[in-house]
Amino acid sequence: KKVTTVSGLHEGDWLAAVYDDHWWLAKTIAVDLEHQDVEVEFLHPHGPTEKVKPKHGRKDVCPV
């Protein structure tokens, strides 16, 4: 589904995001409705690719 507002996202939702001019598959970790922030964990490598996985070692987590 297409989500255009933070209130439409929930913890555990999957989404595609553009970051540093690359497409990334990301999992929603936290949603802060008060500040309209979403914290996501990016999967690696960035797209286009057929296989992705969490970053080995330290998680790649970022507020967007």
VEXMISE-432374 format. One record per atom (N, C-alpha, C, O): atom name; residue in three letters; residue number from 0; x, y, z. Coordinates in nm, 3 decimals, padded with zeros to 5 digits. Layout:
N
(pt "CA"; "ALA"; NUM; (X; Y; Z)) ...
end
This chain:
64
(pt "N"; "LYS"; 0; (00.084; -00.118; 00.000)) (pt "CA"; "LYS"; 0; (00.000; 00.000; 00.000)) (pt "C"; "LYS"; 0; (00.089; 00.124; 00.000)) (pt "O"; "LYS"; 0; (00.201; 00.121; 00.051)) (pt "N"; "LYS"; 1; (00.041; 00.231; -00.056)) (pt "CA"; "LYS"; 1; (00.115; 00.356; -00.058)) (pt "C"; "LYS"; 1; (00.084; 00.435; 00.068)) (pt "O"; "LYS"; 1; (-00.033; 00.460; 00.100)) (pt "N"; "VAL"; 2; (00.190; 00.474; 00.142)) (pt "CA"; "VAL"; 2; (00.174; 00.549; 00.265)) (pt "C"; "VAL"; 2; (00.231; 00.689; 00.243)) (pt "O"; "VAL"; 2; (00.345; 00.703; 00.198)) (pt "N"; "THR"; 3; (00.152; 00.790; 00.273)) (pt "CA"; "THR"; 3; (00.198; 00.928; 00.251)) (pt "C"; "THR"; 3; (00.213; 01.006; 00.381)) (pt "O"; "THR"; 3; (00.258; 01.121; 00.379)) (pt "N"; "THR"; 4; (00.174; 00.946; 00.494)) (pt "CA"; "THR"; 4; (00.189; 01.013; 00.623)) (pt "C"; "THR"; 4; (00.249; 00.916; 00.724)) (pt "O"; "THR"; 4; (00.235; 00.795; 00.711)) (pt "N"; "VAL"; 5; (00.314; 00.972; 00.825)) (pt "CA"; "VAL"; 5; (00.374; 00.890; 00.930)) (pt "C"; "VAL"; 5; (00.266; 00.812; 01.005)) (pt "O"; "VAL"; 5; (00.290; 00.699; 01.047)) (pt "N"; "SER"; 6; (00.149; 00.870; 01.021)) (pt "CA"; "SER"; 6; (00.043; 00.801; 01.096)) (pt "C"; "SER"; 6; (-00.003; 00.673; 01.026)) (pt "O"; "SER"; 6; (-00.069; 00.590; 01.089)) (pt "N"; "GLY"; 7; (00.029; 00.656; 00.899)) (pt "CA"; "GLY"; 7; (-00.006; 00.536; 00.826)) (pt "C"; "GLY"; 7; (00.093; 00.423; 00.843)) (pt "O"; "GLY"; 7; (00.071; 00.313; 00.792)) (pt "N"; "LEU"; 8; (00.204; 00.448; 00.915)) (pt "CA"; "LEU"; 8; (00.307; 00.346; 00.936)) (pt "C"; "LEU"; 8; (00.295; 00.284; 01.074)) (pt "O"; "LEU"; 8; (00.247; 00.346; 01.169)) (pt "N"; "HIS"; 9; (00.339; 00.157; 01.083)) (pt "CA"; "HIS"; 9; (00.337; 00.084; 01.210)) (pt "C"; "HIS"; 9; (00.470; 00.011; 01.226)) (pt "O"; "HIS"; 9; (00.536; -00.022; 01.128)) (pt "N"; "GLU"; 10; (00.507; -00.014; 01.351)) (pt "CA"; "GLU"; 10; (00.627; -00.091; 01.379)) (pt "C"; "GLU"; 10; (00.617; -00.226; 01.308)) (pt "O"; "GLU"; 10; (00.516; -00.295; 01.318)) (pt "N"; "GLY"; 11; (00.724; -00.263; 01.237)) (pt "CA"; "GLY"; 11; (00.725; -00.390; 01.165)) (pt "C"; "GLY"; 11; (00.688; -00.378; 01.019)) (pt "O"; "GLY"; 11; (00.704; -00.474; 00.944)) (pt "N"; "ASP"; 12; (00.637; -00.262; 00.975)) (pt "CA"; "ASP"; 12; (00.605; -00.241; 00.834)) (pt "C"; "ASP"; 12; (00.732; -00.240; 00.751)) (pt "O"; "ASP"; 12; (00.837; -00.196; 00.797)) (pt "N"; "TRP"; 13; (00.723; -00.288; 00.628)) (pt "CA"; "TRP"; 13; (00.833; -00.284; 00.533)) (pt "C"; "TRP"; 13; (00.809; -00.168; 00.438)) (pt "O"; "TRP"; 13; (00.696; -00.140; 00.401)) (pt "N"; "LEU"; 14; (00.918; -00.101; 00.399)) (pt "CA"; "LEU"; 14; (00.903; 00.009; 00.304)) (pt "C"; "LEU"; 14; (01.028; 00.023; 00.219)) (pt "O"; "LEU"; 14; (01.135; -00.027; 00.254)) (pt "N"; "ALA"; 15; (01.012; 00.091; 00.109)) (pt "CA"; "ALA"; 15; (01.124; 00.127; 00.022)) (pt "C"; "ALA"; 15; (01.153; 00.274; 00.045)) (pt "O"; "ALA"; 15; (01.062; 00.356; 00.051)) (pt "N"; "ALA"; 16; (01.280; 00.306; 00.058)) (pt "CA"; "ALA"; 16; (01.319; 00.444; 00.086)) (pt "C"; "ALA"; 16; (01.437; 00.483; -00.003)) (pt "O"; "ALA"; 16; (01.521; 00.400; -00.037)) (pt "N"; "VAL"; 17; (01.441; 00.610; -00.039)) (pt "CA"; "VAL"; 17; (01.557; 00.664; -00.111)) (pt "C"; "VAL"; 17; (01.643; 00.737; -00.010)) (pt "O"; "VAL"; 17; (01.596; 00.828; 00.058)) (pt "N"; "TYR"; 18; (01.771; 00.697; -00.001)) (pt "CA"; "TYR"; 18; (01.865; 00.758; 00.091)) (pt "C"; "TYR"; 18; (02.000; 00.764; 00.022)) (pt "O"; "TYR"; 18; (02.048; 00.663; -00.030)) (pt "N"; "ASP"; 19; (02.062; 00.881; 00.020)) (pt "CA"; "ASP"; 19; (02.190; 00.902; -00.051)) (pt "C"; "ASP"; 19; (02.181; 00.857; -00.197)) (pt "O"; "ASP"; 19; (02.273; 00.794; -00.249)) (pt "N"; "ASP"; 20; (02.069; 00.890; -00.261)) (pt "CA"; "ASP"; 20; (02.047; 00.859; -00.404)) (pt "C"; "ASP"; 20; (02.042; 00.710; -00.435)) (pt "O"; "ASP"; 20; (02.065; 00.671; -00.550)) (pt "N"; "HIS"; 21; (02.012; 00.625; -00.336)) (pt "CA"; "HIS"; 21; (01.998; 00.481; -00.359)) (pt "C"; "HIS"; 21; (01.865; 00.434; -00.301)) (pt "O"; "HIS"; 21; (01.817; 00.488; -00.201)) (pt "N"; "TRP"; 22; (01.806; 00.333; -00.365)) (pt "CA"; "TRP"; 22; (01.686; 00.270; -00.312)) (pt "C"; "TRP"; 22; (01.726; 00.167; -00.209)) (pt "O"; "TRP"; 22; (01.819; 00.089; -00.230)) (pt "N"; "TRP"; 23; (01.655; 00.166; -00.096)) (pt "CA"; "TRP"; 23; (01.681; 00.072; 00.013)) (pt "C"; "TRP"; 23; (01.551; 00.007; 00.055)) (pt "O"; "TRP"; 23; (01.446; 00.071; 00.057)) (pt "N"; "LEU"; 24; (01.557; -00.122; 00.089)) (pt "CA"; "LEU"; 24; (01.448; -00.189; 00.156)) (pt "C"; "LEU"; 24; (01.471; -00.169; 00.305)) (pt "O"; "LEU"; 24; (01.582; -00.190; 00.353)) (pt "N"; "ALA"; 25; (01.367; -00.129; 00.378)) (pt "CA"; "ALA"; 25; (01.383; -00.097; 00.520)) (pt "C"; "ALA"; 25; (01.265; -00.150; 00.599)) (pt "O"; "ALA"; 25; (01.154; -00.161; 00.548)) (pt "N"; "LYS"; 26; (01.290; -00.184; 00.725)) (pt "CA"; "LYS"; 26; (01.186; -00.230; 00.817)) (pt "C"; "LYS"; 26; (01.166; -00.121; 00.921)) (pt "O"; "LYS"; 26; (01.262; -00.069; 00.978)) (pt "N"; "THR"; 27; (01.040; -00.087; 00.946)) (pt "CA"; "THR"; 27; (01.007; 00.016; 01.045)) (pt "C"; "THR"; 27; (01.033; -00.040; 01.185)) (pt "O"; "THR"; 27; (00.977; -00.143; 01.223)) (pt "N"; "ILE"; 28; (01.118; 00.031; 01.261)) (pt "CA"; "ILE"; 28; (01.152; -00.010; 01.397)) (pt "C"; "ILE"; 28; (01.066; 00.065; 01.499)) (pt "O"; "ILE"; 28; (01.020; 00.006; 01.597)) (pt "N"; "ALA"; 29; (01.044; 00.194; 01.476)) (pt "CA"; "ALA"; 29; (00.965; 00.276; 01.569)) (pt "C"; "ALA"; 29; (00.898; 00.389; 01.493)) (pt "O"; "ALA"; 29; (00.952; 00.440; 01.395)) (pt "N"; "VAL"; 30; (00.781; 00.428; 01.540)) (pt "CA"; "VAL"; 30; (00.706; 00.540; 01.481)) (pt "C"; "VAL"; 30; (00.677; 00.640; 01.593)) (pt "O"; "VAL"; 30; (00.618; 00.605; 01.694)) (pt "N"; "ASP"; 31; (00.720; 00.765; 01.574)) (pt "CA"; "ASP"; 31; (00.697; 00.873; 01.670)) (pt "C"; "ASP"; 31; (00.598; 00.971; 01.608)) (pt "O"; "ASP"; 31; (00.636; 01.059; 01.531)) (pt "N"; "LEU"; 32; (00.470; 00.953; 01.641)) (pt "CA"; "LEU"; 32; (00.367; 01.038; 01.581)) (pt "C"; "LEU"; 32; (00.379; 01.183; 01.626)) (pt "O"; "LEU"; 32; (00.349; 01.274; 01.549)) (pt "N"; "GLU"; 33; (00.422; 01.205; 01.749)) (pt "CA"; "GLU"; 33; (00.434; 01.342; 01.801)) (pt "C"; "GLU"; 33; (00.532; 01.425; 01.719)) (pt "O"; "GLU"; 33; (00.505; 01.541; 01.688)) (pt "N"; "HIS"; 34; (00.646; 01.365; 01.684)) (pt "CA"; "HIS"; 34; (00.749; 01.438; 01.609)) (pt "C"; "HIS"; 34; (00.749; 01.404; 01.460)) (pt "O"; "HIS"; 34; (00.831; 01.455; 01.384)) (pt "N"; "GLN"; 35; (00.657; 01.316; 01.418)) (pt "CA"; "GLN"; 35; (00.645; 01.275; 01.278)) (pt "C"; "GLN"; 35; (00.775; 01.214; 01.227)) (pt "O"; "GLN"; 35; (00.820; 01.243; 01.116)) (pt "N"; "ASP"; 36; (00.837; 01.128; 01.310)) (pt "CA"; "ASP"; 36; (00.961; 01.059; 01.276)) (pt "C"; "ASP"; 36; (00.937; 00.909; 01.267)) (pt "O"; "ASP"; 36; (00.850; 00.854; 01.335)) (pt "N"; "VAL"; 37; (01.015; 00.845; 01.183)) (pt "CA"; "VAL"; 37; (01.013; 00.700; 01.171)) (pt "C"; "VAL"; 37; (01.157; 00.651; 01.179)) (pt "O"; "VAL"; 37; (01.245; 00.704; 01.111)) (pt "N"; "GLU"; 38; (01.182; 00.550; 01.262)) (pt "CA"; "GLU"; 38; (01.314; 00.490; 01.270)) (pt "C"; "GLU"; 38; (01.308; 00.359; 01.193)) (pt "O"; "GLU"; 38; (01.219; 00.277; 01.215)) (pt "N"; "VAL"; 39; (01.403; 00.341; 01.102)) (pt "CA"; "VAL"; 39; (01.404; 00.222; 01.017)) (pt "C"; "VAL"; 39; (01.539; 00.152; 01.024)) (pt "O"; "VAL"; 39; (01.641; 00.212; 01.057)) (pt "N"; "GLU"; 40; (01.536; 00.022; 00.992)) (pt "CA"; "GLU"; 40; (01.659; -00.055; 00.976)) (pt "C"; "GLU"; 40; (01.673; -00.088; 00.828)) (pt "O"; "GLU"; 40; (01.586; -00.153; 00.769)) (pt "N"; "PHE"; 41; (01.781; -00.043; 00.768)) (pt "CA"; "PHE"; 41; (01.806; -00.069; 00.626)) (pt "C"; "PHE"; 41; (01.863; -00.209; 00.607)) (pt "O"; "PHE"; 41; (01.944; -00.255; 00.688)) (pt "N"; "LEU"; 42; (01.820; -00.274; 00.500)) (pt "CA"; "LEU"; 42; (01.877; -00.403; 00.462)) (pt "C"; "LEU"; 42; (01.982; -00.377; 00.355)) (pt "O"; "LEU"; 42; (01.977; -00.277; 00.284)) (pt "N"; "HIS"; 43; (02.078; -00.468; 00.343)) (pt "CA"; "HIS"; 43; (02.191; -00.449; 00.252)) (pt "C"; "HIS"; 43; (02.195; -00.560; 00.150)) (pt "O"; "HIS"; 43; (02.149; -00.670; 00.179)) (pt "N"; "PRO"; 44; (02.248; -00.536; 00.031)) (pt "CA"; "PRO"; 44; (02.293; -00.406; -00.020)) (pt "C"; "PRO"; 44; (02.175; -00.324; -00.070)) (pt "O"; "PRO"; 44; (02.063; -00.374; -00.077)) (pt "N"; "HIS"; 45; (02.201; -00.197; -00.104)) (pt "CA"; "HIS"; 45; (02.094; -00.115; -00.161)) (pt "C"; "HIS"; 45; (02.059; -00.169; -00.299)) (pt "O"; "HIS"; 45; (02.137; -00.243; -00.359)) (pt "N"; "GLY"; 46; (01.942; -00.133; -00.349)) (pt "CA"; "GLY"; 46; (01.893; -00.185; -00.476)) (pt "C"; "GLY"; 46; (01.950; -00.114; -00.596)) (pt "O"; "GLY"; 46; (02.015; -00.011; -00.582)) (pt "N"; "PRO"; 47; (01.927; -00.168; -00.712)) (pt "CA"; "PRO"; 47; (01.847; -00.289; -00.735)) (pt "C"; "PRO"; 47; (01.928; -00.416; -00.709)) (pt "O"; "PRO"; 47; (02.046; -00.425; -00.745)) (pt "N"; "THR"; 48; (01.865; -00.512; -00.645)) (pt "CA"; "THR"; 48; (01.927; -00.641; -00.615)) (pt "C"; "THR"; 48; (01.818; -00.743; -00.589)) (pt "O"; "THR"; 48; (01.704; -00.706; -00.558)) (pt "N"; "GLU"; 49; (01.850; -00.870; -00.602)) (pt "CA"; "GLU"; 49; (01.751; -00.975; -00.578)) (pt "C"; "GLU"; 49; (01.755; -01.027; -00.435)) (pt "O"; "GLU"; 49; (01.656; -01.085; -00.390)) (pt "N"; "LYS"; 50; (01.866; -01.008; -00.363)) (pt "CA"; "LYS"; 50; (01.878; -01.061; -00.227)) (pt "C"; "LYS"; 50; (01.925; -00.950; -00.134)) (pt "O"; "LYS"; 50; (02.019; -00.877; -00.166)) (pt "N"; "VAL"; 51; (01.859; -00.937; -00.020)) (pt "CA"; "VAL"; 51; (01.899; -00.840; 00.082)) (pt "C"; "VAL"; 51; (01.904; -00.909; 00.217)) (pt "O"; "VAL"; 51; (01.842; -01.014; 00.236)) (pt "N"; "LYS"; 52; (01.978; -00.850; 00.311)) (pt "CA"; "LYS"; 52; (01.987; -00.904; 00.447)) (pt "C"; "LYS"; 52; (02.025; -00.792; 00.541)) (pt "O"; "LYS"; 52; (02.076; -00.688; 00.497)) (pt "N"; "PRO"; 53; (02.000; -00.811; 00.671)) (pt "CA"; "PRO"; 53; (02.043; -00.709; 00.767)) (pt "C"; "PRO"; 53; (02.196; -00.696; 00.764)) (pt "O"; "PRO"; 53; (02.266; -00.792; 00.730)) (pt "N"; "LYS"; 54; (02.246; -00.580; 00.799)) (pt "CA"; "LYS"; 54; (02.390; -00.557; 00.801)) (pt "C"; "LYS"; 54; (02.453; -00.648; 00.907)) (pt "O"; "LYS"; 54; (02.401; -00.660; 01.018)) (pt "N"; "HIS"; 55; (02.564; -00.710; 00.872)) (pt "CA"; "HIS"; 55; (02.636; -00.797; 00.965)) (pt "C"; "HIS"; 55; (02.700; -00.712; 01.075)) (pt "O"; "HIS"; 55; (02.762; -00.609; 01.047)) (pt "N"; "GLY"; 56; (02.683; -00.754; 01.200)) (pt "CA"; "GLY"; 56; (02.738; -00.678; 01.312)) (pt "C"; "GLY"; 56; (02.641; -00.571; 01.356)) (pt "O"; "GLY"; 56; (02.526; -00.601; 01.389)) (pt "N"; "ARG"; 57; (02.684; -00.446; 01.357)) (pt "CA"; "ARG"; 57; (02.601; -00.333; 01.400)) (pt "C"; "ARG"; 57; (02.486; -00.312; 01.302)) (pt "O"; "ARG"; 57; (02.508; -00.308; 01.181)) (pt "N"; "LYS"; 58; (02.364; -00.298; 01.354)) (pt "CA"; "LYS"; 58; (02.248; -00.274; 01.268)) (pt "C"; "LYS"; 58; (02.258; -00.136; 01.205)) (pt "O"; "LYS"; 58; (02.311; -00.043; 01.265)) (pt "N"; "ASP"; 59; (02.206; -00.124; 01.085)) (pt "CA"; "ASP"; 59; (02.204; 00.002; 01.012)) (pt "C"; "ASP"; 59; (02.068; 00.069; 01.035)) (pt "O"; "ASP"; 59; (01.977; 00.054; 00.955)) (pt "N"; "VAL"; 60; (02.056; 00.142; 01.147)) (pt "CA"; "VAL"; 60; (01.931; 00.203; 01.190)) (pt "C"; "VAL"; 60; (01.943; 00.354; 01.175)) (pt "O"; "VAL"; 60; (02.045; 00.413; 01.208)) (pt "N"; "CYS"; 61; (01.834; 00.417; 01.125)) (pt "CA"; "CYS"; 61; (01.838; 00.560; 01.099)) (pt "C"; "CYS"; 61; (01.698; 00.619; 01.112)) (pt "O"; "CYS"; 61; (01.601; 00.558; 01.067)) (pt "N"; "PRO"; 62; (01.686; 00.739; 01.172)) (pt "CA"; "PRO"; 62; (01.556; 00.808; 01.170)) (pt "C"; "PRO"; 62; (01.537; 00.873; 01.032)) (pt "O"; "PRO"; 62; (01.631; 00.929; 00.976)) (pt "N"; "VAL"; 63; (01.416; 00.866; 00.981)) (pt "CA"; "VAL"; 63; (01.385; 00.930; 00.852)) (pt "C"; "VAL"; 63; (01.259; 01.012; 00.865)) (pt "O"; "VAL"; 63; (01.215; 01.074; 00.768)) 
end
